[in-house]
């Protein structure tokens, strides 16, 4: 849509547009959970305290201040968080994290909440010994250490793991469970 109205869309405006998808998904998910009898509330990245640098479309998370998230979890509500986005504290501008931003948000929030682990469910079967599209005999790996996982992400471009989230999980000592 952006490229239909502009040959070179402004990155700030592109971030504003891109975050609408997460806002729609999170609010619909919260409504569906409520209809199932599960108390839920949705938060944007800024509402959840995801603080970023000012780099539109490829921001990095600088800090997570999950005050409202913790309050709602303590009240017994499921928090549905829009990943992939945050806010720059200085400019108060919404930013997006780029590719893998939702996984990175999940890891950052798990670290901030001191979770036992971060579980990420993907649309792929898992991490394999090689790219199964290229190597027919590639086998799924049950356990992978951070160093090996980082190397696989960086060298193979596997969509099932994004390097920034793996790097963050390692630096924050957050075990990742990929399913």
C-alpha positions as a Markdown table, in Angstrom:
| # | Residue | x | y | z |
|---|---|---|---|---|
| 1 | Unk | 0.0 | 0.0 | 0.0 |
| 2 | Unk | 2.8 | 2.4 | 0.9 |
| 3 | Unk | 4.4 | 2.0 | -2.5 |
| 4 | Unk | 1.1 | 2.6 | -4.2 |
| 5 | Unk | 1.0 | 6.1 | -2.9 |
| 6 | Unk | 4.8 | 6.9 | -2.7 |
| 7 | Unk | 7.8 | 5.7 | -4.7 |
| 8 | Unk | 10.0 | 6.3 | -1.6 |
| 9 | Unk | 7.9 | 6.1 | 1.6 |
| 10 | Unk | 9.2 | 7.9 | 4.6 |
| 11 | Unk | 10.6 | 5.3 | 7.1 |
| 12 | Unk | 8.7 | 6.9 | 10.0 |
| 13 | Unk | 5.4 | 6.7 | 8.2 |
| 14 | Unk | 6.2 | 3.2 | 7.0 |
| 15 | Unk | 6.7 | 2.1 | 10.7 |
| 16 | Unk | 3.3 | 3.7 | 11.6 |
| 17 | Unk | 1.7 | 1.7 | 8.8 |
| 18 | Unk | 3.5 | -1.6 | 9.5 |
| 19 | Unk | 2.5 | -1.6 | 13.2 |
| 20 | Unk | -1.2 | -1.5 | 12.3 |
| 21 | Unk | -1.2 | -5.3 | 11.4 |
| 22 | Unk | 0.1 | -6.2 | 14.9 |
| 23 | Unk | -2.5 | -3.9 | 16.5 |
| 24 | Unk | -5.3 | -5.6 | 14.6 |
| 25 | Unk | -4.0 | -9.1 | 15.5 |
| 26 | Unk | -3.4 | -8.4 | 19.2 |
| 27 | Unk | -6.8 | -6.8 | 19.8 |
| 28 | Unk | -8.7 | -9.6 | 17.9 |
| 29 | Unk | -6.7 | -12.3 | 19.8 |
| 30 | Unk | -7.6 | -10.6 | 23.1 |
| 31 | Unk | -11.3 | -10.5 | 22.1 |
| 32 | Unk | -11.2 | -14.2 | 21.1 |
| 33 | Unk | -9.6 | -15.2 | 24.4 |
| 34 | Unk | -12.2 | -13.2 | 26.4 |
| 35 | Unk | -15.0 | -15.0 | 24.5 |
| 36 | Unk | -13.4 | -18.3 | 25.6 |
| 37 | Unk | -13.5 | -17.1 | 29.2 |
| 38 | Unk | -9.8 | -16.2 | 29.4 |
| 39 | Unk | -9.2 | -12.6 | 30.7 |
| 40 | Unk | -6.9 | -10.9 | 28.3 |
| 41 | Unk | -5.6 | -7.5 | 27.4 |
| 42 | Unk | -3.6 | -6.3 | 24.4 |
| 43 | Unk | -0.6 | -3.9 | 24.5 |
| 44 | Unk | 1.4 | -2.3 | 21.8 |
| 45 | Unk | 5.2 | -2.3 | 22.2 |
| 46 | Unk | 5.2 | 1.1 | 23.7 |
| 47 | Unk | 2.4 | 0.2 | 26.2 |
| 48 | Unk | 4.4 | -2.8 | 27.2 |
| 49 | Unk | 7.6 | -0.7 | 27.8 |
| 50 | Unk | 9.7 | -1.8 | 24.8 |
| 51 | Unk | 12.2 | 1.0 | 24.5 |
| 52 | Unk | 14.2 | 1.2 | 21.2 |
| 53 | Unk | 16.8 | 3.4 | 19.5 |
| 54 | Unk | 15.5 | 5.8 | 16.8 |
| 55 | Unk | 16.3 | 3.7 | 13.8 |
| 56 | Unk | 13.0 | 3.3 | 11.9 |
| 57 | Unk | 12.4 | -0.1 | 10.3 |
| 58 | Unk | 15.4 | -1.7 | 12.0 |
| 59 | Unk | 15.4 | -0.5 | 15.6 |
| 60 | Unk | 17.2 | -2.3 | 18.4 |
| 61 | Unk | 15.7 | -2.8 | 21.8 |
| 62 | Unk | 17.6 | -0.8 | 24.4 |
| 63 | Unk | 15.5 | -1.6 | 27.4 |
| 64 | Unk | 12.2 | -3.2 | 28.4 |
| 65 | Unk | 10.2 | -1.7 | 31.2 |
| 66 | Unk | 7.3 | -4.2 | 31.6 |
| 67 | Unk | 5.4 | -2.3 | 34.4 |
| 68 | Unk | 2.0 | -2.6 | 32.9 |
| 69 | Unk | 2.6 | -6.2 | 31.7 |
| 70 | Unk | 3.6 | -7.3 | 35.2 |
| 71 | Unk | 0.5 | -5.5 | 36.7 |
| 72 | Unk | -1.9 | -7.3 | 34.3 |
| 73 | Unk | -0.2 | -10.7 | 34.7 |
| 74 | Unk | -0.4 | -10.3 | 38.5 |
| 75 | Unk | -4.2 | -9.6 | 38.0 |
| 76 | Unk | -4.5 | -12.9 | 36.2 |
| 77 | Unk | -4.8 | -11.5 | 32.7 |
| 78 | Unk | -3.1 | -12.9 | 29.6 |
| 79 | Unk | -1.2 | -10.1 | 28.0 |
| 80 | Unk | -1.2 | -10.2 | 24.2 |
| 81 | Unk | 1.8 | -8.2 | 23.1 |
| 82 | Unk | 2.3 | -6.8 | 19.7 |
| 83 | Unk | 5.9 | -7.8 | 18.8 |
| 84 | Unk | 8.1 | -6.2 | 16.2 |
| 85 | Unk | 7.6 | -2.7 | 17.6 |
| 86 | Unk | 8.6 | -0.3 | 20.4 |
| 87 | Unk | 9.1 | 3.3 | 21.1 |
| 88 | Unk | 12.1 | 5.6 | 21.3 |
| 89 | Unk | 12.1 | 7.3 | 24.7 |
| 90 | Unk | 13.7 | 10.5 | 23.5 |
| 91 | Unk | 11.6 | 11.1 | 20.3 |
| 92 | Unk | 8.5 | 9.2 | 21.5 |
| 93 | Unk | 8.3 | 7.8 | 18.0 |
| 94 | Unk | 7.0 | 4.3 | 17.2 |
| 95 | Unk | 9.7 | 2.1 | 15.7 |
| 96 | Unk | 9.8 | -1.3 | 14.1 |
| 97 | Unk | 12.5 | -3.9 | 14.7 |
| 98 | Unk | 12.7 | -5.3 | 11.2 |
| 99 | Unk | 12.9 | -9.0 | 10.3 |
| 100 | Unk | 12.6 | -11.3 | 13.3 |
| 101 | Unk | 11.4 | -8.4 | 15.5 |
| 102 | Unk | 8.5 | -10.4 | 17.0 |
| 103 | Unk | 10.9 | -13.2 | 18.1 |
| 104 | Unk | 13.3 | -10.5 | 19.5 |
| 105 | Unk | 10.5 | -8.9 | 21.4 |
| 106 | Unk | 9.5 | -12.2 | 22.9 |
| 107 | Unk | 13.1 | -12.9 | 24.1 |
| 108 | Unk | 13.5 | -9.3 | 25.5 |
| 109 | Unk | 10.2 | -9.6 | 27.4 |
| 110 | Unk | 11.1 | -13.0 | 28.7 |
| 111 | Unk | 14.4 | -11.6 | 30.0 |
| 112 | Unk | 12.7 | -8.5 | 31.5 |
| 113 | Unk | 10.2 | -10.7 | 33.3 |
| 114 | Unk | 12.9 | -13.1 | 34.4 |
| 115 | Unk | 11.0 | -16.0 | 32.7 |
| 116 | Unk | 12.4 | -19.6 | 33.0 |
| 117 | Unk | 12.5 | -19.7 | 29.2 |
| 118 | Unk | 11.1 | -18.2 | 26.1 |
| 119 | Unk | 9.0 | -20.4 | 23.9 |
| 120 | Unk | 8.7 | -19.5 | 20.2 |
| 121 | Unk | 6.4 | -21.4 | 17.9 |
| 122 | Unk | 7.2 | -21.1 | 14.2 |
| 123 | Unk | 5.7 | -22.3 | 11.0 |
| 124 | Unk | 8.6 | -24.6 | 10.3 |
| 125 | Unk | 9.5 | -28.0 | 11.8 |
| 126 | Unk | 12.6 | -26.8 | 13.6 |
| 127 | Unk | 16.3 | -26.4 | 13.3 |
| 128 | Unk | 17.9 | -29.0 | 11.1 |
| 129 | Unk | 21.5 | -30.2 | 10.5 |
| 130 | Unk | 21.2 | -28.4 | 7.1 |
| 131 | Unk | 18.7 | -26.7 | 5.0 |
| 132 | Unk | 16.2 | -29.5 | 4.1 |
| 133 | Unk | 15.3 | -27.8 | 0.9 |
| 134 | Unk | 18.9 | -28.2 | -0.2 |
| 135 | Unk | 20.0 | -31.3 | 1.7 |
| 136 | Unk | 17.4 | -34.1 | 1.5 |
| 137 | Unk | 18.9 | -36.0 | 4.4 |
| 138 | Unk | 18.9 | -33.1 | 6.8 |
| 139 | Unk | 17.8 | -34.2 | 10.3 |
| 140 | Unk | 16.0 | -32.2 | 12.9 |
| 141 | Unk | 18.1 | -31.2 | 15.9 |
| 142 | Unk | 16.6 | -31.8 | 19.3 |
| 143 | Unk | 19.0 | -29.6 | 21.3 |
| 144 | Unk | 21.4 | -26.9 | 20.0 |
| 145 | Unk | 23.7 | -24.7 | 22.1 |
| 146 | Unk | 23.6 | -20.9 | 21.5 |
| 147 | Unk | 26.9 | -20.8 | 19.7 |
| 148 | Unk | 25.8 | -23.5 | 17.1 |
| 149 | Unk | 22.4 | -21.9 | 16.7 |
| 150 | Unk | 23.9 | -18.5 | 16.2 |
| 151 | Unk | 26.3 | -19.9 | 13.6 |
| 152 | Unk | 23.4 | -21.7 | 11.8 |
| 153 | Unk | 21.3 | -18.6 | 11.8 |
| 154 | Unk | 24.1 | -16.4 | 10.5 |
| 155 | Unk | 25.4 | -18.7 | 7.8 |
| 156 | Unk | 22.3 | -20.4 | 6.5 |
| 157 | Unk | 19.6 | -17.7 | 6.7 |
| 158 | Unk | 17.1 | -20.2 | 8.1 |
| 159 | Unk | 13.8 | -18.5 | 8.7 |
| 160 | Unk | 13.1 | -20.6 | 11.8 |
| 161 | Unk | 15.7 | -18.6 | 13.8 |
| 162 | Unk | 16.6 | -15.0 | 13.5 |
| 163 | Unk | 20.1 | -14.1 | 14.6 |
| 164 | Unk | 19.1 | -11.0 | 16.7 |
| 165 | Unk | 16.7 | -13.0 | 18.9 |
| 166 | Unk | 19.3 | -15.8 | 19.4 |
| 167 | Unk | 22.0 | -13.2 | 20.2 |
| 168 | Unk | 19.7 | -11.5 | 22.7 |
| 169 | Unk | 18.7 | -14.9 | 24.3 |
| 170 | Unk | 22.4 | -15.8 | 24.7 |
| 171 | Unk | 23.4 | -12.4 | 26.2 |
| 172 | Unk | 20.4 | -12.4 | 28.6 |
| 173 | Unk | 20.8 | -16.1 | 29.4 |
| 174 | Unk | 17.3 | -16.9 | 28.4 |
| 175 | Unk | 16.8 | -20.5 | 27.2 |
| 176 | Unk | 14.9 | -20.7 | 23.9 |
| 177 | Unk | 12.4 | -23.4 | 23.2 |
| 178 | Unk | 11.6 | -23.4 | 19.5 |
| 179 | Unk | 8.6 | -25.4 | 18.3 |
